[in-house]
Amino acid sequence: MEIALERIRNCLDGELDISGLGLTELPPIPEGITMLRCSHNPLTKLPLLPSTLEELFCHNNQLTSLPVLPPSLTFIICSNNMLTSLPVLPPSLFSIYCNDNQLTACQSFLLPYGFFVAITIS
């Protein structure tokens, strides 16, 4: 956790990478973060995400659900988790990679031009 906190304190460009640190939980993610990489940890949940977040890389964890996604989010990779459902997807989202989970259904949503979806349903 100390390495994650240090990376948050030293994050000046809005891009935070706390992947592969063996984290079982994330510290609070501050406003101003636009890209969060927290993949390859044994995370089972994510904290409240900052409203400034545009890109989320949370693949290869043990997530069973995702929090409310911020309205600014345009890109998410949440593959290789244990997700059984997805939250409401923000209209700003253009790409979602969500394969290799335990999804049993997928909500319907409007797809803007150029939208990319990679979702597998169990």
Z-matrix of the N, CA and C atoms (Angstrom, degrees):
N
C 1 1.457
C 2 1.529 1 110.53
N 3 1.337 2 117.24 1 -33.19
C 4 1.472 3 119.86 2 -179.32
C 5 1.522 4 111.83 3 -60.44
N 6 1.338 5 116.72 4 -40.13
C 7 1.470 6 119.65 5 179.81
C 8 1.524 7 109.59 6 -64.02
N 9 1.343 8 116.83 7 -41.89
C 10 1.472 9 120.63 8 178.91
C 11 1.525 10 110.81 9 -61.55
N 12 1.319 11 116.98 10 -45.28
C 13 1.468 12 120.63 11 179.76
C 14 1.524 13 111.17 12 -63.48
N 15 1.308 14 116.82 13 -38.74
C 16 1.466 15 120.67 14 177.91
C 17 1.521 16 110.65 15 -64.97
N 18 1.331 17 117.18 16 -41.93
C 19 1.466 18 120.51 17 178.91
C 20 1.522 19 111.09 18 -64.72
N 21 1.336 20 117.34 19 -35.94
C 22 1.468 21 120.39 20 176.66
C 23 1.526 22 109.61 21 -64.89
N 24 1.338 23 116.82 22 -46.62
C 25 1.471 24 120.67 23 179.97
C 26 1.520 25 111.72 24 -60.98
N 27 1.337 26 117.48 25 -34.58
C 28 1.463 27 121.57 26 -176.19
C 29 1.525 28 113.45 27 -93.58
N 30 1.318 29 118.28 28 2.50
C 31 1.460 30 121.87 29 -177.88
C 32 1.526 31 109.35 30 -77.27
N 33 1.314 32 115.88 31 110.92
C 34 1.461 33 120.64 32 -177.41
C 35 1.526 34 113.43 33 -109.09
N 36 1.342 35 116.67 34 -21.05
C 37 1.459 36 119.89 35 -174.45
C 38 1.531 37 113.54 36 -103.22
N 39 1.334 38 117.83 37 4.76
C 40 1.457 39 121.39 38 179.01
C 41 1.512 40 114.32 39 84.92
N 42 1.341 41 117.31 40 -2.03
C 43 1.462 42 121.56 41 -178.84
C 44 1.522 43 109.05 42 -107.85
N 45 1.333 44 116.13 43 110.18
C 46 1.458 45 122.48 44 -174.90
C 47 1.522 46 110.66 45 -109.45
N 48 1.326 47 116.72 46 122.45
C 49 1.464 48 121.92 47 178.33
C 50 1.524 49 109.08 48 -116.27
N 51 1.319 50 115.50 49 108.49
C 52 1.469 51 121.05 50 176.15
C 53 1.529 52 109.15 51 -124.28
N 54 1.321 53 114.90 52 36.39
C 55 1.461 54 121.84 53 178.96
C 56 1.520 55 110.64 54 -76.65
N 57 1.334 56 115.30 55 150.35
C 58 1.455 57 121.87 56 170.97
C 59 1.514 58 115.62 57 63.55
N 60 1.324 59 117.67 58 28.30
C 61 1.461 60 120.68 59 -178.95
C 62 1.533 61 112.51 60 -100.89
N 63 1.333 62 117.37 61 4.10
C 64 1.461 63 120.43 62 -178.94
C 65 1.513 64 113.41 63 71.73
N 66 1.322 65 117.40 64 22.90
C 67 1.467 66 121.98 65 -177.09
C 68 1.528 67 111.37 66 -72.18
N 69 1.312 68 116.93 67 133.16
C 70 1.465 69 121.58 68 174.50
C 71 1.526 70 110.68 69 -96.36
N 72 1.319 71 116.73 70 -14.64
C 73 1.460 72 123.02 71 172.79
C 74 1.518 73 107.85 72 -151.81
N 75 1.320 74 115.30 73 156.84
C 76 1.461 75 120.22 74 178.75
C 77 1.518 76 109.81 75 -100.27
N 78 1.320 77 116.16 76 146.19
C 79 1.463 78 118.51 77 171.02
C 80 1.526 79 108.09 78 -70.92
N 81 1.317 80 118.24 79 167.53
C 82 1.470 81 119.43 80 175.62
C 83 1.533 82 110.06 81 -57.10
N 84 1.316 83 115.47 82 135.02
C 85 1.463 84 121.29 83 -179.70
C 86 1.529 85 107.16 84 -95.89
N 87 1.330 86 117.47 85 119.90
C 88 1.475 87 119.61 86 -174.45
C 89 1.522 88 114.12 87 -72.75
N 90 1.317 89 115.29 88 156.02
C 91 1.463 90 121.20 89 171.71
C 92 1.532 91 107.69 90 -59.11
N 93 1.296 92 116.18 91 151.44
C 94 1.465 93 121.17 92 -178.70
C 95 1.516 94 112.22 93 101.15
N 96 1.322 95 117.16 94 -18.64
C 97 1.467 96 120.52 95 177.31
C 98 1.526 97 107.17 96 -75.89
N 99 1.338 98 116.48 97 125.25
C 100 1.459 99 121.41 98 179.61
C 101 1.522 100 112.18 99 -105.48
N 102 1.332 101 117.11 100 -23.69
C 103 1.457 102 121.07 101 177.72
C 104 1.524 103 108.75 102 -134.02
N 105 1.334 104 116.42 103 127.23
C 106 1.455 105 121.80 104 178.65
C 107 1.513 106 109.46 105 -122.09
N 108 1.314 107 115.09 106 121.22
C 109 1.471 108 122.25 107 173.65
C 110 1.529 109 106.71 108 -111.07
N 111 1.340 110 115.30 109 112.66
C 112 1.465 111 120.26 110 179.17
C 113 1.526 112 110.26 111 -134.06
N 114 1.315 113 116.48 112 29.66
C 115 1.455 114 121.40 113 -177.97
C 116 1.533 115 111.31 114 -76.52
N 117 1.327 116 114.53 115 167.92
C 118 1.473 117 122.22 116 176.18
C 119 1.533 118 112.84 117 58.03
N 120 1.328 119 115.44 118 45.36
C 121 1.462 120 123.77 119 172.39
C 122 1.532 121 106.33 120 -129.86
N 123 1.310 122 119.96 121 163.31
C 124 1.468 123 120.01 122 174.95
C 125 1.533 124 112.82 123 -88.37
N 126 1.326 125 117.56 124 44.11
C 127 1.464 126 122.24 125 -178.70
C 128 1.522 127 110.95 126 -71.11
N 129 1.327 128 117.19 127 137.54
C 130 1.463 129 121.79 128 174.87
C 131 1.527 130 111.40 129 -106.13
N 132 1.333 131 117.73 130 -15.95
C 133 1.461 132 121.89 131 176.36
C 134 1.518 133 109.33 132 -153.91
N 135 1.322 134 114.97 133 162.12
C 136 1.461 135 121.99 134 177.15
C 137 1.518 136 108.59 135 -113.97
N 138 1.330 137 116.99 136 150.71
C 139 1.470 138 119.51 137 176.40
C 140 1.526 139 110.05 138 -76.17
N 141 1.293 140 115.85 139 179.54
C 142 1.453 141 121.50 140 172.26
C 143 1.522 142 107.70 141 -57.12
N 144 1.302 143 116.59 142 131.83
C 145 1.469 144 120.88 143 -177.02
C 146 1.525 145 110.42 144 -92.94
N 147 1.340 146 117.21 145 146.38
C 148 1.468 147 119.68 146 -178.86
C 149 1.530 148 111.38 147 -65.92
N 150 1.303 149 116.18 148 147.95
C 151 1.469 150 121.38 149 -178.63
C 152 1.525 151 111.89 150 -67.51
N 153 1.329 152 117.75 151 -14.39
C 154 1.465 153 122.67 152 -179.25
C 155 1.530 154 112.67 153 -88.11
N 156 1.333 155 117.54 154 -5.83
C 157 1.465 156 121.11 155 -173.70
C 158 1.528 157 111.70 156 -67.14
N 159 1.340 158 116.27 157 129.08
C 160 1.458 159 122.58 158 178.51
C 161 1.523 160 112.17 159 -111.56
N 162 1.343 161 117.18 160 -32.17
C 163 1.459 162 121.25 161 -177.50
C 164 1.522 163 109.84 162 -131.76
N 165 1.339 164 115.75 163 132.76
C 166 1.462 165 121.61 164 -179.41
C 167 1.519 166 109.62 165 -130.02
N 168 1.322 167 115.22 166 121.73
C 169 1.457 168 123.08 167 176.89
C 170 1.527 169 107.14 168 -114.56
N 171 1.320 170 117.43 169 99.35
C 172 1.465 171 120.98 170 -176.83
C 173 1.527 172 111.23 171 -127.14
N 174 1.327 173 116.41 172 28.77
C 175 1.457 174 121.07 173 -179.28
C 176 1.534 175 111.58 174 -75.09
N 177 1.329 176 114.44 175 162.09
C 178 1.461 177 121.89 176 177.47
C 179 1.526 178 113.00 177 58.16
N 180 1.322 179 114.94 178 51.83
C 181 1.454 180 123.02 179 172.56
C 182 1.527 181 107.10 180 -125.84
N 183 1.306 182 117.11 181 -155.55
C 184 1.462 183 122.25 182 175.88
C 185 1.526 184 109.75 183 -127.59
N 186 1.323 185 115.75 184 35.03
C 187 1.465 186 121.69 185 -176.90
C 188 1.523 187 110.93 186 -65.09
N 189 1.325 188 116.04 187 132.41
C 190 1.459 189 121.01 188 176.07
C 191 1.526 190 111.21 189 -101.52
N 192 1.319 191 116.71 190 -17.09
C 193 1.466 192 121.74 191 176.39
C 194 1.524 193 108.59 192 -156.44
N 195 1.307 194 114.92 193 165.18
C 196 1.468 195 121.60 194 175.70
C 197 1.520 196 108.26 195 -113.62
N 198 1.326 197 117.21 196 149.59
C 199 1.471 198 119.60 197 176.08
C 200 1.533 199 109.86 198 -73.94
N 201 1.301 200 116.02 199 179.50
C 202 1.463 201 120.69 200 172.51
C 203 1.526 202 106.91 201 -58.20
N 204 1.313 203 115.84 202 131.46
C 205 1.462 204 120.19 203 -178.67
C 206 1.523 205 109.44 204 -89.12
N 207 1.338 206 117.03 205 135.75
C 208 1.467 207 119.47 206 -177.63
C 209 1.529 208 111.82 207 -66.23
N 210 1.315 209 117.47 208 151.30
C 211 1.467 210 121.25 209 -177.46
C 212 1.524 211 114.08 210 -66.42
N 213 1.332 212 117.58 211 -14.32
C 214 1.463 213 121.41 212 -179.76
C 215 1.528 214 112.92 213 -87.76
N 216 1.339 215 118.43 214 -6.73
C 217 1.470 216 122.13 215 -173.69
C 218 1.530 217 111.09 216 -67.12
N 219 1.343 218 115.88 217 127.98
C 220 1.465 219 121.19 218 178.64
C 221 1.522 220 112.52 219 -114.37
N 222 1.333 221 118.33 220 -18.19
C 223 1.465 222 121.47 221 -171.79
C 224 1.525 223 109.37 222 -148.61
N 225 1.342 224 116.36 223 133.65
C 226 1.464 225 119.80 224 176.37
C 227 1.527 226 109.91 225 -145.51
N 228 1.312 227 114.64 226 136.77
C 229 1.467 228 121.95 227 168.68
C 230 1.523 229 106.19 228 -118.93
N 231 1.330 230 115.68 229 113.17
C 232 1.460 231 120.63 230 179.09
C 233 1.527 232 110.62 231 -126.73
N 234 1.309 233 116.76 232 27.06
C 235 1.466 234 122.71 233 -179.49
C 236 1.526 235 111.29 234 -67.74
N 237 1.329 236 114.62 235 159.99
C 238 1.473 237 121.87 236 174.96
C 239 1.523 238 113.01 237 58.13
N 240 1.323 239 114.89 238 53.41
C 241 1.461 240 123.30 239 174.08
C 242 1.521 241 107.17 240 -129.68
N 243 1.304 242 117.28 241 -158.67
C 244 1.459 243 122.21 242 177.12
C 245 1.527 244 110.81 243 -123.53
N 246 1.314 245 116.08 244 34.01
C 247 1.463 246 121.62 245 -178.84
C 248 1.526 247 110.90 246 -65.68
N 249 1.328 248 116.51 247 132.85
C 250 1.462 249 121.04 248 176.57
C 251 1.524 250 111.30 249 -104.42
N 252 1.328 251 116.85 250 -16.19
C 253 1.464 252 121.80 251 177.37
C 254 1.522 253 108.40 252 -155.29
N 255 1.316 254 114.73 253 168.32
C 256 1.464 255 121.11 254 177.92
C 257 1.520 256 108.89 255 -116.40
N 258 1.335 257 116.72 256 148.03
C 259 1.469 258 118.53 257 174.15
C 260 1.526 259 109.31 258 -73.87
N 261 1.312 260 115.81 259 177.92
C 262 1.462 261 120.27 260 174.59
C 263 1.527 262 107.64 261 -59.97
N 264 1.318 263 115.53 262 131.63
C 265 1.460 264 120.15 263 -178.97
C 266 1.526 265 109.51 264 -89.32
N 267 1.333 266 117.25 265 132.12
C 268 1.470 267 119.32 266 -178.85
C 269 1.526 268 111.00 267 -68.44
N 270 1.323 269 118.03 268 148.37
C 271 1.465 270 121.04 269 -179.24
C 272 1.529 271 113.42 270 -64.25
N 273 1.320 272 118.06 271 -17.66
C 274 1.468 273 121.77 272 179.01
C 275 1.528 274 112.34 273 -76.45
N 276 1.329 275 117.94 274 -13.15
C 277 1.463 276 122.48 275 -174.48
C 278 1.527 277 111.12 276 -68.19
N 279 1.338 278 116.39 277 129.07
C 280 1.458 279 121.93 278 178.43
C 281 1.517 280 113.09 279 -113.36
N 282 1.328 281 117.88 280 -24.30
C 283 1.466 282 120.43 281 -179.47
C 284 1.508 283 109.87 282 -141.43
N 285 1.337 284 115.19 283 134.06
C 286 1.456 285 120.76 284 174.41
C 287 1.525 286 108.27 285 -139.67
N 288 1.304 287 114.97 286 126.66
C 289 1.462 288 122.88 287 174.54
C 290 1.523 289 105.83 288 -114.03
N 291 1.317 290 116.12 289 114.15
C 292 1.458 291 119.34 290 -173.32
C 293 1.532 292 110.97 291 -139.36
N 294 1.313 293 117.21 292 31.67
C 295 1.450 294 119.43 293 -179.27
C 296 1.529 295 110.95 294 -80.08
N 297 1.323 296 114.90 295 165.77
C 298 1.463 297 123.02 296 178.86
C 299 1.528 298 112.31 297 59.21
N 300 1.325 299 114.45 298 54.28
C 301 1.453 300 123.96 299 172.38
C 302 1.521 301 107.08 300 -126.88
N 303 1.295 302 117.21 301 -162.04
C 304 1.464 303 121.62 302 178.02
C 305 1.520 304 110.66 303 -118.34
N 306 1.329 305 115.69 304 36.33
C 307 1.459 306 121.25 305 -179.14
C 308 1.527 307 110.00 306 -66.27
N 309 1.307 308 115.91 307 133.39
C 310 1.456 309 120.40 308 178.16
C 311 1.521 310 111.38 309 -110.05
N 312 1.300 311 116.95 310 -12.42
C 313 1.464 312 121.42 311 178.29
C 314 1.517 313 108.50 312 -156.21
N 315 1.289 314 114.71 313 161.63
C 316 1.465 315 119.80 314 177.72
C 317 1.511 316 107.87 315 -136.30
N 318 1.315 317 115.90 316 130.27
C 319 1.464 318 119.99 317 178.63
C 320 1.517 319 109.59 318 -65.65
N 321 1.283 320 116.83 319 158.51
C 322 1.458 321 119.64 320 174.54
C 323 1.520 322 107.73 321 -87.32
N 324 1.298 323 116.45 322 146.11
C 325 1.451 324 120.98 323 177.90
C 326 1.517 325 108.81 324 -152.06
N 327 1.314 326 116.23 325 154.74
C 328 1.455 327 121.01 326 178.33
C 329 1.516 328 109.31 327 -75.62
N 330 1.319 329 115.91 328 136.11
C 331 1.451 330 120.52 329 -179.12
C 332 1.522 331 110.10 330 -106.26
N 333 1.323 332 117.42 331 115.51
C 334 1.466 333 118.85 332 175.94
C 335 1.526 334 109.85 333 -70.47
N 336 1.308 335 116.27 334 161.14
C 337 1.458 336 121.31 335 178.08
C 338 1.529 337 109.63 336 -56.22
N 339 1.319 338 116.83 337 131.92
C 340 1.452 339 121.99 338 178.50
C 341 1.525 340 113.92 339 86.87
N 342 1.318 341 118.01 340 3.31
C 343 1.456 342 122.75 341 -179.01
C 344 1.515 343 109.42 342 -68.19
N 345 1.314 344 117.81 343 136.49
C 346 1.460 345 121.59 344 178.14
C 347 1.512 346 110.20 345 -118.53
N 348 1.328 347 116.31 346 130.44
C 349 1.456 348 122.33 347 179.91
C 350 1.517 349 109.45 348 -126.89
N 351 1.325 350 116.37 349 132.18
C 352 1.465 351 121.71 350 171.32
C 353 1.523 352 105.98 351 -133.22
N 354 1.330 353 115.55 352 93.73
C 355 1.462 354 121.56 353 -177.29
C 356 1.523 355 107.82 354 -132.02
N 357 1.318 356 116.65 355 133.36
C 358 1.454 357 120.07 356 173.02
C 359 1.521 358 108.47 357 -111.71
N 360 1.315 359 116.45 358 139.07
C 361 1.453 360 123.00 359 179.42
C 362 1.520 361 107.76 360 -108.04
N 363 1.331 362 116.08 361 129.00
C 364 1.472 363 120.92 362 -179.80
C 365 1.505 364 110.80 363 -69.96
